[in-house]
Amino acid sequence: MNTSTSIGIIATGSYLPATVVGNEEVGAAAGVTAEWIEHKTGIRRRHRAAPHEATSDLAARAAQRALEQAGLTPDQVSYVVVATSTPDHPQPATAAIVTDLIGARRAAAFDVNSVCSGFMFALTAADRMLRADAADADRPAVQGPYALVIGADVYSRILDTADRKTAILFGDGAGAVVLGPVPAGTGSLVTSLTTRGDQHRLISVPAGGSRRPASADTLAEGAHWFTMDGRGVRGFVHDNLPGAIHELLAKAGVPGRAVRHFVPHQANGVMLAEVWPALGLDAARMHLALALHGNTGAASVPITLDLAHRRGLFTEGDLTVLSAFGGGMSVGSALLRWAPTRHARPARERVSAPVLVGAR
């Protein structure tokens, strides 16, 4: 039994489709101005998947970039976990398709759907599996095991472009991390997951499942579009996110002032600015990249994490909180001590710098 190592993030990767859509275009369809969108959300543009790109294609590109940074080959990966609420199709799992696309022939693969909080649920699941494997394995820690955890969504395919509550918010993209052994005392320290199922109606795609199968009536009704009670979601975040962060830190015995970085789900910049003072992370920097990418669903935390990492914004030993909230309604958070990661090689395209809120 190997007890000398912890599990943590050793590399990151992301992929944003080439097509960029500004506020003018989405605003015209939704009946609002570009200025109104930025004022209400902080978003200026978002990326849109090409017609030939599905969620698995975006996920595979992000995964390949994370593996390249880690210096690993796909056959060294034990698990591929994809967090998405916009899978390629109902079955098989999008993660299975990703393993085929990247050549991860030895990996077990499955999807996680906790909507925008899915990446945090997937990260926790992969972390637990790797810890169990590391404890049982009779191998040097440097030889693994490793997992790819990917958040990927193509929300542009399920949005009613005339619905200003949803169409203005979302973009397409994918982010990935490689989990593996890191020195003791670093990596994932504690995680916290919760789901308030009594509020599941706040976010939904009403039709297309076993309760309301696709039919001419559901199509005519527009029941396959993404729907959201914006005011209800805002209330949920204000009521639940601060408590989730406080509980996470208390669980770890870490004061809020010790946290150096906060990487949240990139839902709405105005809403995040409103809730920020209640989080108790006064000495931390909140990383926001949504102005240029919008809300990318389960991809938003790993995309922002990758952008910050590739800009060299994390230092070994930095306490970092990742947190996301999404349909269900769920909140997932993790506290990690930034481990020595692989060299953050420049991305093939220009890496935009996340906006930083707060100061050390």
BALOBA-1460 file (C-alpha; in Angstrom, 3 decimals):
// residues 360
<rec num="1" residu="m" x="0.000" y="0.000" z="0.000"/>
<rec num="2" residu="n" x="1.402" y="3.379" z="-1.066"/>
<rec num="3" residu="t" x="0.646" y="6.094" z="1.497"/>
<rec num="4" residu="s" x="3.374" y="8.564" z="0.504"/>
<rec num="5" residu="t" x="1.494" y="10.456" z="-2.190"/>
<rec num="6" residu="s" x="-1.657" y="12.457" z="-2.678"/>
<rec num="7" residu="i" x="-3.758" y="12.949" z="-5.802"/>
<rec num="8" residu="g" x="-3.840" y="16.315" z="-7.504"/>
<rec num="9" residu="i" x="-3.936" y="18.220" z="-10.776"/>
<rec num="10" residu="i" x="-0.701" y="17.761" z="-12.704"/>
<rec num="11" residu="a" x="-1.721" y="19.346" z="-16.021"/>
<rec num="12" residu="t" x="-4.514" y="21.333" z="-17.667"/>
<rec num="13" residu="g" x="-5.897" y="21.845" z="-21.159"/>
<rec num="14" residu="s" x="-8.780" y="23.587" z="-22.912"/>
<rec num="15" residu="y" x="-10.350" y="24.065" z="-26.293"/>
<rec num="16" residu="l" x="-12.581" y="26.850" z="-27.577"/>
<rec num="17" residu="p" x="-14.139" y="26.600" z="-31.049"/>
<rec num="18" residu="a" x="-12.890" y="28.992" z="-33.702"/>
<rec num="19" residu="t" x="-16.184" y="30.811" z="-34.330"/>
<rec num="20" residu="v" x="-16.663" y="33.829" z="-32.059"/>
<rec num="21" residu="v" x="-20.126" y="35.336" z="-31.598"/>
<rec num="22" residu="g" x="-20.458" y="38.832" z="-30.179"/>
<rec num="23" residu="n" x="-23.246" y="40.400" z="-28.165"/>
<rec num="24" residu="e" x="-24.612" y="42.202" z="-31.213"/>
<rec num="25" residu="e" x="-25.550" y="38.930" z="-32.916"/>
<rec num="26" residu="v" x="-27.092" y="37.146" z="-29.954"/>
<rec num="27" residu="g" x="-28.723" y="40.366" z="-28.773"/>
<rec num="28" residu="a" x="-30.444" y="40.963" z="-32.095"/>
<rec num="29" residu="a" x="-32.067" y="37.517" z="-31.979"/>
<rec num="30" residu="a" x="-33.054" y="37.893" z="-28.309"/>
<rec num="31" residu="g" x="-34.383" y="41.421" z="-28.651"/>
<rec num="32" residu="v" x="-31.799" y="43.162" z="-26.458"/>
<rec num="33" residu="t" x="-28.766" y="45.347" z="-27.087"/>
<rec num="34" residu="a" x="-25.114" y="44.383" z="-26.806"/>
<rec num="35" residu="e" x="-24.729" y="46.945" z="-24.031"/>
<rec num="36" residu="w" x="-27.638" y="45.475" z="-22.082"/>
<rec num="37" residu="i" x="-26.057" y="42.004" z="-22.212"/>
<rec num="38" residu="e" x="-22.703" y="43.219" z="-20.919"/>
<rec num="39" residu="h" x="-24.343" y="45.312" z="-18.210"/>
<rec num="40" residu="k" x="-26.438" y="42.368" z="-16.979"/>
<rec num="41" residu="t" x="-23.848" y="39.602" z="-17.289"/>
<rec num="42" residu="g" x="-20.329" y="40.937" z="-17.901"/>
<rec num="43" residu="i" x="-20.193" y="38.838" z="-21.095"/>
<rec num="44" residu="r" x="-18.953" y="40.396" z="-24.340"/>
<rec num="45" residu="r" x="-18.613" y="37.364" z="-26.607"/>
<rec num="46" residu="r" x="-18.692" y="33.572" z="-26.677"/>
<rec num="47" residu="h" x="-17.465" y="30.722" z="-28.895"/>
<rec num="48" residu="r" x="-19.700" y="28.505" z="-30.981"/>
<rec num="49" residu="a" x="-18.987" y="24.958" z="-32.155"/>
<rec num="50" residu="a" x="-18.771" y="24.397" z="-35.886"/>
<rec num="51" residu="p" x="-21.560" y="22.312" z="-37.493"/>
<rec num="52" residu="h" x="-19.290" y="19.265" z="-37.614"/>
<rec num="53" residu="e" x="-18.203" y="19.563" z="-33.956"/>
<rec num="54" residu="a" x="-19.967" y="17.647" z="-31.192"/>
<rec num="55" residu="t" x="-19.263" y="17.663" z="-27.471"/>
<rec num="56" residu="s" x="-16.868" y="14.722" z="-27.798"/>
<rec num="57" residu="d" x="-14.792" y="16.599" z="-30.386"/>
<rec num="58" residu="l" x="-14.310" y="19.571" z="-28.076"/>
<rec num="59" residu="a" x="-13.605" y="17.285" z="-25.113"/>
<rec num="60" residu="a" x="-10.994" y="15.314" z="-27.054"/>
<rec num="61" residu="r" x="-9.132" y="18.481" z="-28.088"/>
<rec num="62" residu="a" x="-8.975" y="19.702" z="-24.481"/>
<rec num="63" residu="a" x="-7.889" y="16.259" z="-23.294"/>
<rec num="64" residu="q" x="-5.097" y="16.065" z="-25.860"/>
<rec num="65" residu="r" x="-3.740" y="19.419" z="-24.738"/>
<rec num="66" residu="a" x="-3.791" y="18.363" z="-21.097"/>
<rec num="67" residu="l" x="-2.010" y="15.097" z="-21.895"/>
<rec num="68" residu="e" x="0.575" y="16.962" z="-23.967"/>
<rec num="69" residu="q" x="1.290" y="19.271" z="-21.054"/>
<rec num="70" residu="a" x="1.527" y="16.303" z="-18.672"/>
<rec num="71" residu="g" x="3.928" y="14.475" z="-20.953"/>
<rec num="72" residu="l" x="1.685" y="11.392" z="-20.917"/>
<rec num="73" residu="t" x="0.423" y="9.110" z="-23.639"/>
<rec num="74" residu="p" x="-3.279" y="8.175" z="-23.798"/>
<rec num="75" residu="d" x="-2.559" y="4.549" z="-22.889"/>
<rec num="76" residu="q" x="-1.243" y="5.703" z="-19.498"/>
<rec num="77" residu="v" x="-4.706" y="6.939" z="-18.499"/>
<rec num="78" residu="s" x="-6.812" y="4.716" z="-16.252"/>
<rec num="79" residu="y" x="-10.034" y="6.758" z="-16.293"/>
<rec num="80" residu="v" x="-11.723" y="9.255" z="-18.582"/>
<rec num="81" residu="v" x="-14.616" y="11.087" z="-16.942"/>
<rec num="82" residu="v" x="-16.610" y="13.610" z="-18.971"/>
<rec num="83" residu="a" x="-18.926" y="16.071" z="-17.264"/>
<rec num="84" residu="t" x="-21.579" y="17.264" z="-19.703"/>
<rec num="85" residu="s" x="-25.297" y="17.963" z="-19.972"/>
<rec num="86" residu="t" x="-25.083" y="18.189" z="-23.776"/>
<rec num="87" residu="p" x="-23.833" y="14.707" z="-24.720"/>
<rec num="88" residu="d" x="-23.307" y="13.678" z="-28.329"/>
<rec num="89" residu="h" x="-26.443" y="11.521" z="-27.984"/>
<rec num="90" residu="p" x="-28.280" y="9.663" z="-25.196"/>
<rec num="91" residu="q" x="-25.972" y="6.648" z="-25.472"/>
<rec num="92" residu="p" x="-23.219" y="5.543" z="-25.482"/>
<rec num="93" residu="a" x="-21.456" y="7.814" z="-23.028"/>
<rec num="94" residu="t" x="-19.641" y="10.755" z="-24.582"/>
<rec num="95" residu="a" x="-16.581" y="9.703" z="-22.544"/>
<rec num="96" residu="a" x="-16.451" y="6.424" z="-24.467"/>
<rec num="97" residu="i" x="-16.294" y="8.351" z="-27.740"/>
<rec num="98" residu="v" x="-13.534" y="10.555" z="-26.315"/>
<rec num="99" residu="t" x="-11.410" y="7.514" z="-25.484"/>
<rec num="100" residu="d" x="-11.715" y="6.425" z="-29.111"/>
<rec num="101" residu="l" x="-10.833" y="9.883" z="-30.424"/>
<rec num="102" residu="i" x="-7.696" y="10.229" z="-28.307"/>
<rec num="103" residu="g" x="-6.638" y="6.567" z="-28.342"/>
<rec num="104" residu="a" x="-7.050" y="5.861" z="-24.620"/>
<rec num="105" residu="r" x="-7.527" y="2.131" z="-25.178"/>
<rec num="106" residu="r" x="-6.942" y="1.063" z="-21.576"/>
<rec num="107" residu="a" x="-9.177" y="3.616" z="-19.843"/>
<rec num="108" residu="a" x="-12.534" y="3.042" z="-18.203"/>
<rec num="109" residu="a" x="-14.861" y="5.855" z="-19.241"/>
<rec num="110" residu="f" x="-18.149" y="7.325" z="-18.078"/>
<rec num="111" residu="d" x="-20.158" y="10.553" z="-18.091"/>
<rec num="112" residu="v" x="-21.342" y="12.695" z="-15.191"/>
<rec num="113" residu="n" x="-24.347" y="15.003" z="-15.544"/>
<rec num="114" residu="s" x="-24.740" y="17.537" z="-12.797"/>
<rec num="115" residu="v" x="-25.232" y="20.314" z="-15.364"/>
<rec num="116" residu="c" x="-22.873" y="23.263" z="-14.770"/>
<rec num="117" residu="s" x="-21.524" y="21.789" z="-11.526"/>
<rec num="118" residu="g" x="-20.682" y="18.525" z="-13.281"/>
<rec num="119" residu="f" x="-16.938" y="19.082" z="-13.472"/>
<rec num="120" residu="m" x="-16.672" y="19.276" z="-9.681"/>
<rec num="121" residu="f" x="-18.642" y="16.030" z="-9.291"/>
<rec num="122" residu="a" x="-16.490" y="14.341" z="-11.942"/>
<rec num="123" residu="l" x="-13.291" y="15.625" z="-10.318"/>
<rec num="124" residu="t" x="-14.338" y="14.238" z="-6.948"/>
<rec num="125" residu="a" x="-15.256" y="10.844" z="-8.416"/>
<rec num="126" residu="a" x="-11.953" y="10.524" z="-10.283"/>
<rec num="127" residu="d" x="-9.974" y="11.656" z="-7.247"/>
<rec num="128" residu="r" x="-11.586" y="8.965" z="-5.087"/>
<rec num="129" residu="m" x="-10.964" y="6.232" z="-7.662"/>
<rec num="130" residu="l" x="-7.311" y="7.188" z="-8.080"/>
<rec num="131" residu="r" x="-6.772" y="7.234" z="-4.321"/>
<rec num="132" residu="a" x="-8.195" y="3.738" z="-4.074"/>
<rec num="133" residu="d" x="-6.041" y="2.537" z="-6.968"/>
<rec num="134" residu="a" x="-2.908" y="4.148" z="-5.539"/>
<rec num="135" residu="a" x="-3.522" y="2.520" z="-2.162"/>
<rec num="136" residu="d" x="-3.907" y="-0.914" z="-3.732"/>
<rec num="137" residu="a" x="-1.205" y="-0.680" z="-6.381"/>
<rec num="138" residu="d" x="2.253" y="-2.113" z="-5.932"/>
<rec num="139" residu="r" x="3.967" y="0.473" z="-8.130"/>
<rec num="140" residu="p" x="6.145" y="3.567" z="-7.712"/>
<rec num="141" residu="a" x="4.000" y="6.671" z="-7.348"/>
<rec num="142" residu="v" x="5.553" y="8.312" z="-10.411"/>
<rec num="143" residu="q" x="3.988" y="5.614" z="-12.587"/>
<rec num="144" residu="g" x="0.427" y="6.686" z="-11.906"/>
<rec num="145" residu="p" x="-2.418" y="5.988" z="-11.841"/>
<rec num="146" residu="y" x="-3.768" y="8.886" z="-13.924"/>
<rec num="147" residu="a" x="-7.220" y="10.165" z="-14.862"/>
<rec num="148" residu="l" x="-8.523" y="12.659" z="-17.390"/>
<rec num="149" residu="v" x="-11.386" y="14.756" z="-16.053"/>
<rec num="150" residu="i" x="-13.105" y="16.804" z="-18.725"/>
<rec num="151" residu="g" x="-15.906" y="19.365" z="-18.667"/>
<rec num="152" residu="a" x="-17.450" y="19.928" z="-22.095"/>
<rec num="153" residu="d" x="-20.688" y="21.438" z="-23.344"/>
<rec num="154" residu="v" x="-22.204" y="22.613" z="-26.630"/>
<rec num="155" residu="y" x="-25.095" y="24.689" z="-25.351"/>
<rec num="156" residu="s" x="-25.589" y="26.453" z="-28.673"/>
<rec num="157" residu="r" x="-27.503" y="23.361" z="-29.867"/>
<rec num="158" residu="i" x="-30.161" y="23.523" z="-27.126"/>
<rec num="159" residu="l" x="-30.806" y="27.264" z="-26.837"/>
<rec num="160" residu="d" x="-33.878" y="29.149" z="-27.991"/>
<rec num="161" residu="t" x="-32.163" y="32.147" z="-29.598"/>
<rec num="162" residu="a" x="-35.200" y="34.322" z="-28.841"/>
<rec num="163" residu="d" x="-35.035" y="33.642" z="-25.091"/>
<rec num="164" residu="r" x="-33.009" y="36.471" z="-23.589"/>
<rec num="165" residu="k" x="-32.805" y="34.693" z="-20.207"/>
<rec num="166" residu="t" x="-30.633" y="31.939" z="-21.679"/>
<rec num="167" residu="a" x="-29.434" y="32.662" z="-25.224"/>
<rec num="168" residu="i" x="-27.212" y="35.578" z="-24.190"/>
<rec num="169" residu="l" x="-25.328" y="33.607" z="-21.535"/>
<rec num="170" residu="f" x="-23.914" y="30.461" z="-23.052"/>
<rec num="171" residu="g" x="-20.927" y="29.543" z="-25.180"/>
<rec num="172" residu="d" x="-19.366" y="26.259" z="-26.242"/>
<rec num="173" residu="g" x="-16.062" y="24.853" z="-25.033"/>
<rec num="174" residu="a" x="-14.171" y="22.172" z="-23.153"/>
<rec num="175" residu="g" x="-11.607" y="22.089" z="-20.375"/>
<rec num="176" residu="a" x="-9.627" y="19.175" z="-18.983"/>
<rec num="177" residu="v" x="-7.269" y="18.292" z="-16.174"/>
<rec num="178" residu="v" x="-4.970" y="15.332" z="-15.651"/>
<rec num="179" residu="l" x="-5.122" y="13.938" z="-12.129"/>
<rec num="180" residu="g" x="-2.243" y="11.923" z="-10.785"/>
<rec num="181" residu="p" x="0.139" y="11.437" z="-7.856"/>
<rec num="182" residu="v" x="1.580" y="14.599" z="-6.291"/>
<rec num="183" residu="p" x="3.770" y="15.120" z="-3.218"/>
<rec num="184" residu="a" x="2.144" y="14.568" z="0.155"/>
<rec num="185" residu="g" x="0.466" y="17.691" z="1.502"/>
<rec num="186" residu="t" x="-0.379" y="19.029" z="-1.963"/>
<rec num="187" residu="g" x="-3.171" y="18.253" z="-4.395"/>
<rec num="188" residu="s" x="-6.798" y="17.801" z="-3.419"/>
<rec num="189" residu="l" x="-7.277" y="18.436" z="0.305"/>
<rec num="190" residu="v" x="-11.051" y="18.262" z="0.696"/>
<rec num="191" residu="t" x="-14.162" y="18.328" z="-1.480"/>
<rec num="192" residu="s" x="-17.816" y="19.074" z="-0.804"/>
<rec num="193" residu="l" x="-20.803" y="18.116" z="-2.945"/>
<rec num="194" residu="t" x="-24.477" y="18.806" z="-2.345"/>
<rec num="195" residu="t" x="-27.687" y="18.598" z="-4.348"/>
<rec num="196" residu="r" x="-30.983" y="20.306" z="-3.545"/>
<rec num="197" residu="g" x="-33.312" y="18.142" z="-5.593"/>
<rec num="198" residu="d" x="-36.341" y="20.036" z="-4.323"/>
<rec num="199" residu="q" x="-35.231" y="22.902" z="-6.581"/>
<rec num="200" residu="h" x="-34.562" y="20.847" z="-9.709"/>
<rec num="201" residu="r" x="-37.219" y="22.718" z="-11.696"/>
<rec num="202" residu="l" x="-35.149" y="25.918" z="-11.770"/>
<rec num="203" residu="i" x="-33.082" y="24.587" z="-14.707"/>
<rec num="204" residu="s" x="-34.251" y="21.989" z="-17.203"/>
<rec num="205" residu="v" x="-34.675" y="20.686" z="-20.722"/>
<rec num="206" residu="p" x="-38.266" y="19.458" z="-20.338"/>
<rec num="207" residu="a" x="-38.484" y="16.948" z="-23.201"/>
<rec num="208" residu="g" x="-36.334" y="14.332" z="-24.884"/>
<rec num="209" residu="g" x="-36.050" y="11.857" z="-22.010"/>
<rec num="210" residu="s" x="-38.127" y="8.965" z="-20.710"/>
<rec num="211" residu="r" x="-40.719" y="11.224" z="-19.053"/>
<rec num="212" residu="r" x="-41.488" y="13.191" z="-22.200"/>
<rec num="213" residu="p" x="-40.034" y="11.403" z="-25.227"/>
<rec num="214" residu="a" x="-39.466" y="13.404" z="-28.387"/>
<rec num="215" residu="s" x="-42.587" y="13.804" z="-30.465"/>
<rec num="216" residu="a" x="-44.127" y="16.208" z="-32.931"/>
<rec num="217" residu="d" x="-45.948" y="17.833" z="-30.011"/>
<rec num="218" residu="t" x="-42.800" y="18.379" z="-27.895"/>
<rec num="219" residu="l" x="-40.991" y="19.812" z="-30.907"/>
<rec num="220" residu="a" x="-43.858" y="22.183" z="-31.689"/>
<rec num="221" residu="e" x="-43.972" y="23.223" z="-28.044"/>
<rec num="222" residu="g" x="-40.254" y="24.025" z="-27.975"/>
<rec num="223" residu="a" x="-39.835" y="21.655" z="-25.036"/>
<rec num="224" residu="h" x="-36.343" y="20.592" z="-26.138"/>
<rec num="225" residu="w" x="-34.845" y="24.007" z="-25.449"/>
<rec num="226" residu="f" x="-32.869" y="24.778" z="-22.298"/>
<rec num="227" residu="t" x="-34.982" y="26.688" z="-19.766"/>
<rec num="228" residu="m" x="-33.964" y="28.566" z="-16.647"/>
<rec num="229" residu="d" x="-35.645" y="30.560" z="-13.910"/>
<rec num="230" residu="g" x="-32.988" y="33.270" z="-13.751"/>
<rec num="231" residu="r" x="-34.266" y="34.913" z="-10.590"/>
<rec num="232" residu="g" x="-34.592" y="31.555" z="-8.854"/>
<rec num="233" residu="v" x="-31.055" y="30.547" z="-9.843"/>
<rec num="234" residu="r" x="-29.666" y="33.843" z="-8.571"/>
<rec num="235" residu="g" x="-31.442" y="33.282" z="-5.254"/>
<rec num="236" residu="f" x="-30.103" y="29.733" z="-5.042"/>
<rec num="237" residu="v" x="-26.524" y="30.928" z="-5.574"/>
<rec num="238" residu="h" x="-26.815" y="33.686" z="-2.961"/>
<rec num="239" residu="d" x="-28.393" y="31.281" z="-0.478"/>
<rec num="240" residu="n" x="-26.097" y="28.302" z="-1.024"/>
<rec num="241" residu="l" x="-22.677" y="29.227" z="-2.433"/>
<rec num="242" residu="p" x="-21.327" y="31.141" z="0.620"/>
<rec num="243" residu="g" x="-22.368" y="28.364" z="2.971"/>
<rec num="244" residu="a" x="-20.784" y="25.734" z="0.744"/>
<rec num="245" residu="i" x="-17.461" y="27.621" z="0.727"/>
<rec num="246" residu="h" x="-17.535" y="28.178" z="4.494"/>
<rec num="247" residu="e" x="-18.316" y="24.495" z="5.090"/>
<rec num="248" residu="l" x="-15.488" y="23.426" z="2.785"/>
<rec num="249" residu="l" x="-12.932" y="25.568" z="4.612"/>
<rec num="250" residu="a" x="-14.195" y="24.491" z="8.035"/>
<rec num="251" residu="k" x="-13.909" y="20.865" z="6.958"/>
<rec num="252" residu="a" x="-10.272" y="21.454" z="6.061"/>
<rec num="253" residu="g" x="-9.524" y="23.637" z="9.075"/>
<rec num="254" residu="v" x="-8.353" y="26.424" z="6.778"/>
<rec num="255" residu="p" x="-9.217" y="30.117" z="7.328"/>
<rec num="256" residu="g" x="-10.584" y="31.986" z="4.336"/>
<rec num="257" residu="r" x="-7.732" y="34.477" z="4.441"/>
<rec num="258" residu="a" x="-5.276" y="31.667" z="3.613"/>
<rec num="259" residu="v" x="-6.863" y="30.993" z="0.208"/>
<rec num="260" residu="r" x="-4.987" y="32.598" z="-2.683"/>
<rec num="261" residu="h" x="-7.190" y="31.705" z="-5.671"/>
<rec num="262" residu="f" x="-10.900" y="31.207" z="-6.301"/>
<rec num="263" residu="v" x="-11.976" y="29.690" z="-9.629"/>
<rec num="264" residu="p" x="-15.785" y="29.704" z="-9.835"/>
<rec num="265" residu="h" x="-18.284" y="28.531" z="-12.414"/>
<rec num="266" residu="q" x="-18.457" y="31.335" z="-14.970"/>
<rec num="267" residu="a" x="-22.217" y="31.777" z="-14.885"/>
<rec num="268" residu="n" x="-22.736" y="35.525" z="-14.767"/>
<rec num="269" residu="g" x="-20.108" y="38.092" z="-13.845"/>
<rec num="270" residu="v" x="-22.560" y="40.473" z="-12.205"/>
<rec num="271" residu="m" x="-23.994" y="37.717" z="-10.017"/>
<rec num="272" residu="l" x="-20.514" y="36.557" z="-8.997"/>
<rec num="273" residu="a" x="-19.533" y="40.110" z="-8.067"/>
<rec num="274" residu="e" x="-22.650" y="40.352" z="-5.908"/>
<rec num="275" residu="v" x="-21.959" y="37.130" z="-3.994"/>
<rec num="276" residu="w" x="-18.172" y="37.612" z="-3.737"/>
<rec num="277" residu="p" x="-18.170" y="39.628" z="-0.437"/>
<rec num="278" residu="a" x="-20.094" y="36.868" z="1.344"/>
<rec num="279" residu="l" x="-17.571" y="34.132" z="0.524"/>
<rec num="280" residu="g" x="-14.976" y="35.178" z="3.108"/>
<rec num="281" residu="l" x="-12.088" y="34.913" z="0.634"/>
<rec num="282" residu="d" x="-10.882" y="38.471" z="1.045"/>
<rec num="283" residu="a" x="-7.212" y="37.659" z="0.408"/>
<rec num="284" residu="a" x="-7.931" y="35.578" z="-2.703"/>
<rec num="285" residu="r" x="-8.155" y="36.440" z="-6.360"/>
<rec num="286" residu="m" x="-11.299" y="35.426" z="-8.191"/>
<rec num="287" residu="h" x="-10.506" y="34.319" z="-11.726"/>
<rec num="288" residu="l" x="-13.076" y="35.315" z="-14.341"/>
<rec num="289" residu="a" x="-12.794" y="34.563" z="-18.041"/>
<rec num="290" residu="l" x="-16.466" y="34.801" z="-18.950"/>
<rec num="291" residu="a" x="-16.219" y="38.164" z="-20.670"/>
<rec num="292" residu="l" x="-14.616" y="36.434" z="-23.652"/>
<rec num="293" residu="h" x="-16.149" y="32.952" z="-23.391"/>
<rec num="294" residu="g" x="-19.555" y="33.260" z="-21.740"/>
<rec num="295" residu="n" x="-20.998" y="30.489" z="-19.605"/>
<rec num="296" residu="t" x="-19.565" y="27.235" z="-20.973"/>
<rec num="297" residu="g" x="-21.482" y="24.970" z="-18.595"/>
<rec num="298" residu="a" x="-19.456" y="22.145" z="-17.082"/>
<rec num="299" residu="a" x="-16.421" y="23.401" z="-19.033"/>
<rec num="300" residu="s" x="-16.223" y="26.790" z="-17.361"/>
<rec num="301" residu="v" x="-14.119" y="25.887" z="-14.297"/>
<rec num="302" residu="p" x="-11.495" y="23.807" z="-16.168"/>
<rec num="303" residu="i" x="-11.269" y="26.339" z="-19.032"/>
<rec num="304" residu="t" x="-10.638" y="29.193" z="-16.597"/>
<rec num="305" residu="l" x="-8.214" y="27.037" z="-14.611"/>
<rec num="306" residu="d" x="-6.250" y="26.233" z="-17.771"/>
<rec num="307" residu="l" x="-6.083" y="29.852" z="-18.895"/>
<rec num="308" residu="a" x="-4.791" y="30.943" z="-15.491"/>
<rec num="309" residu="h" x="-2.311" y="28.068" z="-15.282"/>
<rec num="310" residu="r" x="-0.874" y="28.745" z="-18.730"/>
<rec num="311" residu="r" x="-0.427" y="32.389" z="-17.769"/>
<rec num="312" residu="g" x="1.669" y="31.297" z="-14.784"/>
<rec num="313" residu="l" x="-0.742" y="32.684" z="-12.194"/>
<rec num="314" residu="f" x="-0.475" y="29.747" z="-9.764"/>
<rec num="315" residu="t" x="2.515" y="29.134" z="-7.520"/>
<rec num="316" residu="e" x="3.363" y="25.806" z="-5.927"/>
<rec num="317" residu="g" x="1.711" y="25.632" z="-2.525"/>
<rec num="318" residu="d" x="-1.064" y="28.157" z="-3.288"/>
<rec num="319" residu="l" x="-4.348" y="27.235" z="-1.622"/>
<rec num="320" residu="t" x="-7.013" y="27.271" z="-4.323"/>
<rec num="321" residu="v" x="-10.786" y="26.843" z="-4.188"/>
<rec num="322" residu="l" x="-12.701" y="25.548" z="-7.205"/>
<rec num="323" residu="s" x="-16.470" y="25.825" z="-7.023"/>
<rec num="324" residu="a" x="-19.430" y="25.395" z="-9.344"/>
<rec num="325" residu="f" x="-23.200" y="25.407" z="-9.130"/>
<rec num="326" residu="g" x="-25.728" y="24.086" z="-11.584"/>
<rec num="327" residu="g" x="-28.993" y="22.376" z="-12.357"/>
<rec num="328" residu="g" x="-30.339" y="19.857" z="-9.974"/>
<rec num="329" residu="m" x="-29.724" y="22.174" z="-8.071"/>
<rec num="330" residu="s" x="-26.166" y="21.300" z="-7.073"/>
<rec num="331" residu="v" x="-23.032" y="22.882" z="-5.661"/>
<rec num="332" residu="g" x="-19.608" y="21.269" z="-5.837"/>
<rec num="333" residu="s" x="-16.413" y="22.689" z="-4.337"/>
<rec num="334" residu="a" x="-12.840" y="21.573" z="-3.807"/>
<rec num="335" residu="l" x="-9.904" y="22.945" z="-1.844"/>
<rec num="336" residu="l" x="-6.493" y="22.067" z="-3.198"/>
<rec num="337" residu="r" x="-2.933" y="23.039" z="-2.513"/>
<rec num="338" residu="w" x="-1.385" y="23.737" z="-5.891"/>
<rec num="339" residu="a" x="1.076" y="20.971" z="-6.626"/>
<rec num="340" residu="p" x="4.191" y="21.035" z="-8.798"/>
<rec num="341" residu="t" x="2.649" y="20.771" z="-12.262"/>
<rec num="342" residu="r" x="4.089" y="20.034" z="-15.645"/>
<rec num="343" residu="h" x="5.530" y="22.980" z="-17.513"/>
<rec num="344" residu="a" x="2.658" y="25.102" z="-18.841"/>
<rec num="345" residu="r" x="3.553" y="25.070" z="-22.504"/>
<rec num="346" residu="p" x="1.998" y="27.820" z="-24.619"/>
<rec num="347" residu="a" x="-1.288" y="26.915" z="-26.246"/>
<rec num="348" residu="r" x="-1.423" y="26.731" z="-30.019"/>
<rec num="349" residu="e" x="-3.672" y="29.788" z="-30.085"/>
<rec num="350" residu="r" x="-3.380" y="32.983" z="-28.116"/>
<rec num="351" residu="v" x="-4.291" y="32.475" z="-24.456"/>
<rec num="352" residu="s" x="-6.455" y="35.262" z="-23.080"/>
<rec num="353" residu="a" x="-5.769" y="36.424" z="-19.555"/>
<rec num="354" residu="p" x="-8.531" y="35.883" z="-16.986"/>
<rec num="355" residu="v" x="-9.813" y="38.944" z="-15.178"/>
<rec num="356" residu="l" x="-8.753" y="38.977" z="-11.531"/>
<rec num="357" residu="v" x="-11.068" y="40.241" z="-8.818"/>
<rec num="358" residu="g" x="-9.804" y="40.934" z="-5.312"/>
<rec num="359" residu="a" x="-6.242" y="41.352" z="-4.133"/>
<rec num="360" residu="r" x="-3.726" y="39.552" z="-2.027"/>
